[in-house]
């Protein structure tokens, strides 16, 4: 009888370990009884209404006048500057963890007419100090970019974000050597969420970032003292014909007019562009107060048939918030 009872207990324990429970917290999540498997379904929908102060019923020369830079950027499409509702973000994702070592995530972007992959990666954490990530993910450079759009401080990210790499296809090694210190070193195609398309210049972007939270190092859980530095280096082939040099891009807070576009190059002998970026970041938080700042420099080095260019673009922001 005692042996039979022990067998029943073992069978019940195994059943409990293999059972999967579901709960709702920041999305619908599932977890096995032994905690070795976790999964979550989540997403977001962000909707905006934007209003622009232009005279209705009139030909606003400042916006649609011939030869105007905004008009050239819009390419005749005035919908970006029209009052109206906008589906800013619509994403649906699935994230899973297995045996504390493997993490995968796939997020679909539903804002376009055709569904595209926004994020899709596999992270392997055999060692917490040296983890490996592969797929489409946020490159380790800009603090704002690495902050979820659900948690950014303002409705839109700053112009610094326009200079930094975003979600790209690549691979990365990253980790936490000790408490409060993180590092990341990634290699990517350097052209967003698309694959490499040119055989003549196949240099990849190398992107690195190091951060330190000094409060965490001092075991102070009441505040954040964050500092970080990042860089990127890579080559791009500009193609033939007239090509606009990518200085990054920036739009007004209303996401209407796009500006900060580079010159068009024609007849260049060497169509290779050397692009490098350098970033600094810092944040202090205590209780309801937070201050944060970032600076980034983008350098484009290239040649045409006429001359050589070595052009820098710099952006920075500083913000302070009090959470009510």
C-alpha positions as semicolon CSV with decimal commas, in nm:
position;residue;x (nm);y (nm);z (nm)
1;X;0,000;0,000;0,000
2;X;0,283;0,240;0,091
3;X;0,461;0,165;-0,241
4;X;0,137;0,222;-0,429
5;X;0,087;0,553;-0,252
6;X;0,440;0,665;-0,340
7;X;0,374;0,577;-0,705
8;X;0,058;0,786;-0,701
9;X;0,251;1,082;-0,560
10;X;0,520;1,050;-0,826
11;X;0,261;1,029;-1,103
12;X;0,081;1,336;-0,963
13;X;0,411;1,528;-0,946
14;X;0,497;1,440;-1,306
15;X;0,150;1,543;-1,420
16;X;0,184;1,874;-1,236
17;X;0,524;1,939;-1,395
18;X;0,392;1,873;-1,745
19;X;0,066;2,066;-1,697
20;X;0,044;2,408;-1,865
21;X;-0,131;2,697;-1,690
22;X;-0,252;3,019;-1,850
23;X;-0,284;3,369;-1,708
24;X;-0,320;3,726;-1,829
25;X;-0,053;3,980;-1,740
26;X;0,088;4,216;-2,004
27;X;-0,065;3,979;-2,258
28;X;-0,178;3,617;-2,253
29;X;0,096;3,394;-2,108
30;X;0,144;3,019;-2,058
31;X;0,379;2,834;-1,826
32;X;0,455;2,467;-1,758
33;X;0,434;2,334;-1,403
34;X;0,809;2,292;-1,372
35;X;0,873;2,642;-1,509
36;X;1,096;2,517;-1,791
37;X;0,866;2,643;-2,066
38;X;0,706;2,987;-2,086
39;X;0,524;3,152;-2,372
40;X;0,329;3,475;-2,423
41;X;0,107;3,627;-2,690
42;X;0,111;4,004;-2,692
43;X;0,078;4,304;-2,919
44;X;-0,007;4,670;-2,937
45;X;-0,227;4,913;-3,127
46;X;-0,132;5,282;-3,124
47;X;-0,370;5,526;-3,291
48;X;-0,307;5,898;-3,335
49;X;-0,504;6,195;-3,456
50;X;-0,292;6,465;-3,618
51;X;-0,393;6,819;-3,705
52;X;-0,182;7,061;-3,911
53;X;-0,227;7,437;-3,903
54;X;-0,267;7,514;-4,272
55;X;-0,536;7,718;-4,445
56;X;-0,803;7,483;-4,576
57;X;-0,919;7,522;-4,934
58;X;-0,608;7,711;-5,038
59;X;-0,292;7,620;-5,223
60;X;-0,046;7,641;-4,935
61;X;0,268;7,741;-5,118
62;X;0,492;7,661;-4,822
63;X;0,382;7,300;-4,845
64;X;0,301;7,223;-5,207
65;X;0,483;7,495;-5,395
66;X;0,696;7,395;-5,694
67;X;1,055;7,327;-5,606
68;X;0,989;7,322;-5,235
69;X;1,202;7,070;-5,045
70;X;0,905;6,934;-4,854
71;X;0,719;6,881;-5,180
72;X;1,012;6,687;-5,323
73;X;1,023;6,467;-5,017
74;X;0,650;6,402;-5,035
75;X;0,681;6,314;-5,406
76;X;0,342;6,472;-5,470
77;X;0,175;6,287;-5,184
78;X;0,014;6,539;-4,948
79;X;-0,152;6,276;-4,730
80;X;0,135;6,298;-4,481
81;X;0,042;6,660;-4,409
82;X;-0,336;6,618;-4,401
83;X;-0,545;6,622;-4,085
84;X;-0,671;6,280;-3,990
85;X;-0,643;5,959;-3,794
86;X;-0,338;5,735;-3,827
87;X;-0,275;5,375;-3,732
88;X;0,067;5,444;-3,585
89;X;0,148;5,087;-3,481
90;X;-0,036;4,755;-3,497
91;X;0,169;4,451;-3,399
92;X;0,098;4,097;-3,286
93;X;0,373;3,881;-3,140
94;X;0,462;3,547;-2,984
95;X;0,749;3,499;-2,739
96;X;0,872;3,174;-2,580
97;X;1,139;3,065;-2,330
98;X;1,264;2,708;-2,294
99;X;1,480;2,566;-2,012
100;X;1,620;2,911;-1,919
101;X;1,861;2,890;-2,214
102;X;1,655;2,953;-2,527
103;X;1,436;3,251;-2,609
104;X;1,258;3,323;-2,936
105;X;1,024;3,595;-3,051
106;X;0,829;3,669;-3,369
107;X;0,633;3,993;-3,414
108;X;0,419;4,075;-3,717
109;X;0,373;4,434;-3,834
110;X;0,010;4,477;-3,943
111;X;0,014;4,846;-4,036
112;X;0,104;4,794;-4,403
113;X;-0,120;4,652;-4,673
114;X;0,086;4,333;-4,654
115;X;0,194;4,179;-4,323
116;X;0,568;4,196;-4,263
117;X;0,802;4,060;-3,996
118;X;0,889;4,335;-3,749
119;X;1,101;4,121;-3,515
120;X;1,211;3,758;-3,542
121;X;1,506;3,619;-3,347
122;X;1,649;3,333;-3,142
123;X;1,856;3,403;-2,831
124;X;2,081;3,134;-2,679
125;X;2,190;3,192;-2,318
126;X;2,412;2,899;-2,223
127;X;2,618;3,155;-2,034
128;X;2,465;3,474;-1,891
129;X;2,794;3,652;-1,955
130;X;2,799;3,561;-2,328
131;X;2,465;3,512;-2,502
132;X;2,407;3,477;-2,877
133;X;2,121;3,634;-3,075
134;X;2,040;3,587;-3,445
135;X;1,763;3,719;-3,670
136;X;1,584;4,055;-3,700
137;X;1,620;4,255;-3,378
138;X;1,704;4,600;-3,246
139;X;2,070;4,683;-3,292
140;X;2,252;4,778;-2,967
141;X;2,311;5,149;-3,006
142;X;2,034;5,396;-2,923
143;X;1,874;5,397;-2,574
144;X;1,546;5,531;-2,712
145;X;1,534;5,264;-2,983
146;X;1,600;4,990;-2,728
147;X;1,309;5,121;-2,519
148;X;0,974;4,974;-2,625
149;X;0,733;5,210;-2,798
150;X;0,491;5,124;-2,515
151;X;0,733;5,280;-2,265
152;X;0,902;5,575;-2,439
153;X;0,870;5,907;-2,256
154;X;0,705;6,105;-2,537
155;X;0,472;6,014;-2,823
156;X;0,763;6,001;-3,069
157;X;1,133;5,930;-3,037
158;X;1,384;6,213;-3,078
159;X;1,584;6,310;-3,386
160;X;1,881;6,121;-3,239
161;X;1,687;5,806;-3,319
162;X;1,689;5,903;-3,688
163;X;2,068;5,868;-3,699
164;X;2,086;5,536;-3,516
165;X;2,039;5,186;-3,658
166;X;1,703;5,028;-3,578
167;X;1,582;4,673;-3,640
168;X;1,820;4,496;-3,877
169;X;1,913;4,144;-3,984
170;X;2,225;4,022;-3,811
171;X;2,388;3,836;-3,522
172;X;2,502;3,955;-3,183
173;X;2,697;3,846;-2,877
174;X;2,591;4,018;-2,556
175;X;2,575;3,967;-2,184
176;X;2,628;4,090;-1,828
177;X;2,984;4,017;-1,711
178;X;2,890;4,130;-1,360
179;X;2,612;4,317;-1,186
180;X;2,540;4,657;-1,342
181;X;2,763;4,620;-1,650
182;X;2,637;4,514;-1,993
183;X;2,795;4,483;-2,335
184;X;2,680;4,397;-2,687
185;X;2,865;4,349;-3,018
186;X;2,660;4,293;-3,334
187;X;2,714;4,250;-3,708
188;X;2,432;4,335;-3,950
189;X;2,359;4,395;-4,317
190;X;2,335;4,766;-4,239
191;X;2,024;4,831;-4,448
192;X;1,733;4,773;-4,213
193;X;1,515;4,464;-4,222
194;X;1,620;4,367;-4,575
195;X;1,889;4,130;-4,695
196;X;2,213;4,235;-4,865
197;X;2,150;4,313;-5,232
198;X;2,484;4,419;-5,378
199;X;2,789;4,209;-5,467
200;X;3,031;4,496;-5,522
201;X;3,031;4,632;-5,167
202;X;2,944;4,367;-4,912
203;X;3,088;4,525;-4,599
204;X;2,873;4,463;-4,292
205;X;2,798;4,707;-4,012
206;X;2,975;4,638;-3,685
207;X;2,782;4,784;-3,390
208;X;2,886;4,786;-3,025
209;X;2,755;4,921;-2,696
210;X;2,869;4,922;-2,331
211;X;2,654;5,044;-2,040
212;X;2,694;5,072;-1,664
213;X;2,434;5,123;-1,393
214;X;2,641;5,248;-1,101
215;X;2,348;5,237;-0,860
216;X;2,302;4,867;-0,934
217;X;2,674;4,810;-0,880
218;X;2,637;4,970;-0,536
219;X;2,328;4,754;-0,468
220;X;2,112;5,065;-0,453
221;X;1,766;4,956;-0,568
222;X;1,610;5,298;-0,506
223;X;1,765;5,474;-0,805
224;X;1,927;5,444;-1,149
225;X;2,264;5,593;-1,245
226;X;2,306;5,485;-1,607
227;X;2,582;5,572;-1,854
228;X;2,668;5,419;-2,189
229;X;2,869;5,454;-2,508
230;X;2,812;5,299;-2,852
231;X;2,959;5,294;-3,203
232;X;2,899;5,156;-3,550
233;X;3,117;5,120;-3,859
234;X;3,025;4,997;-4,205
235;X;3,036;5,042;-4,583
236;X;2,755;5,085;-4,833
237;X;2,744;5,080;-5,211
238;X;2,549;5,378;-5,347
239;X;2,457;5,223;-5,682
240;X;2,455;5,391;-6,022
241;X;2,283;5,710;-6,132
242;X;2,155;5,974;-5,893
243;X;2,167;5,849;-5,536
244;X;2,069;6,033;-5,219
245;X;2,329;5,991;-4,948
246;X;2,172;5,850;-4,632
247;X;2,234;6,099;-4,351
248;X;1,959;5,940;-4,150
249;X;1,614;6,091;-4,161
250;X;1,399;6,299;-3,933
251;X;1,038;6,405;-3,932
252;X;0,852;6,667;-3,735
253;X;0,683;6,553;-3,415
254;X;0,356;6,545;-3,611
255;X;0,526;6,300;-3,851
256;X;0,433;6,529;-4,137
257;X;0,730;6,675;-4,322
258;X;1,047;6,470;-4,365
259;X;1,375;6,660;-4,373
260;X;1,748;6,604;-4,316
261;X;1,795;6,429;-4,650
262;X;2,133;6,411;-4,821
263;X;2,240;6,541;-5,163
264;X;2,199;6,339;-5,484
265;X;2,521;6,214;-5,641
266;X;2,567;6,157;-6,013
267;X;2,862;6,025;-6,206
268;X;3,066;5,918;-5,907
269;X;3,379;5,715;-5,973
270;X;3,384;5,550;-5,633
271;X;3,030;5,472;-5,520
272;X;3,133;5,342;-5,178
273;X;3,015;5,527;-4,869
274;X;3,195;5,477;-4,537
275;X;2,946;5,532;-4,256
276;X;3,040;5,554;-3,889
277;X;2,839;5,652;-3,584
278;X;2,927;5,739;-3,225
279;X;2,680;5,769;-2,940
280;X;2,679;5,868;-2,572
281;X;2,388;5,824;-2,331
282;X;2,304;5,886;-1,968
283;X;2,006;5,862;-1,734
284;X;1,937;5,935;-1,367
285;X;1,617;5,822;-1,194
286;X;1,508;5,846;-0,833
287;X;1,152;5,794;-0,720
288;X;0,918;5,981;-0,958
289;X;1,202;6,189;-1,112
290;X;1,401;6,100;-1,421
291;X;1,653;6,286;-1,639
292;X;1,790;6,141;-1,963
293;X;2,013;6,262;-2,247
294;X;2,175;6,123;-2,562
295;X;2,420;6,254;-2,821
296;X;2,503;6,094;-3,153
297;X;2,731;6,178;-3,444
298;X;2,694;6,030;-3,792
299;X;2,987;6,055;-4,033
300;X;2,960;5,990;-4,408
301;X;3,287;5,963;-4,603
302;X;3,255;5,923;-4,982
303;X;3,393;6,041;-5,316
304;X;3,246;6,167;-5,642
305;X;3,407;6,238;-5,975
306;X;3,466;6,596;-5,858
307;X;3,567;6,585;-5,493
308;X;3,581;6,395;-5,167
309;X;3,332;6,444;-4,886
310;X;3,369;6,396;-4,511
311;X;3,040;6,512;-4,363
312;X;2,921;6,497;-4,002
313;X;2,567;6,520;-3,869
314;X;2,512;6,559;-3,496
315;X;2,196;6,536;-3,285
316;X;2,127;6,544;-2,915
317;X;1,840;6,571;-2,672
318;X;1,795;6,626;-2,298
319;X;1,475;6,558;-2,108
320;X;1,348;6,567;-1,751
321;X;1,028;6,404;-1,627
322;X;0,826;6,386;-1,309
323;X;0,589;6,090;-1,300
324;X;0,257;6,179;-1,140
